Amino acid sequence: MRYKLHIAILVLLAMLPEALLAGIPAKPTDHKIIHDYAGIINDNDEAVMEDSLERFSRETSNQIAVVTVPTLDGMDKAEYAAELGQSWGVGGKKYDNGIVILIKPKTSSEKGEAFISTGYGLEGALPDALCTKIVMNEMIPRFKNDDYTGGLWNALRVIMPICRGEYSEEEYLEDEEGDELLGAIVAALILGFIMYRSFKNTTGGSSGSRTYTGGPIIFGSGSGGSSWSSGGGSSWGGFGGGSFGGGGGGGSW
């Protein structure tokens, strides 16, 4: 009886890893970087982004996998992204230089989730706090308007240069502070203009000769991805066996 019990325990232990990964899609065999299981990226945008990410991988050896899923099957987004990166082997085996950008879109019954998971080799370049800022500042504002392509491009415009060594966390944070200050100045100027016009109207001043015809001033990067397009065919050979340890950051909306 005891022998049979031991056998049963061994069988359960052997099945445990498979059970833990039950909600993770099987490693794809199509050698694509983008896997839009949630169907939120149109074909044209996906083709341009796929081409750009493949070129980036060939030039740097770093690999960025973009994965959208309709559900996390009850798993935490950080756990899901890390398990997916590990089971798919995103990144190179030698340097563990993979990144998984995971998106679960918002539905009528569930909040949206996004997470950037980093392989061991990129945790220094993309620390957890920076990944969280990229998700919260670059991705989620676009995702709230169902602009998933725009949010992804915003994130890639930060991640790619950092991974190339052309941009640093410090420079990104300085740019972010500058954008916030500029936004505050513009908001103050607009508020002051509105108050001035209101005061002129209430005091009987004539506004006919000073009609304001401009629209709202909007700052921020666009969603187009043409600057990242490499054109031509691809020789990318698939994920290389990278490992993940749970680094990264994300957010919800």
ABEGO torsion letter per residue (X at the ends): XAAAAAAAAAAAAAAAAAAAAAABBBBBAAGBABBBAAGABBAAAAAAAAAAAAAAAAAAGBBBBBBBBABAGGBBAAAAAAAAAAAAGBEBAAAGBBBBBBBBBBBAABBBBBBBBBBAAAAAABBAAAAAAAAAAAAAAAAAAGBAAAAAAAAAAAAAAAAAGABBAAAAAAAAAAAAAAAAAAAAAAAAAAAAAAAAAAAGBBAAABBBABBBBBBEBBABAAAABAEEBBABAEBAGBBBAGBEBBBBX
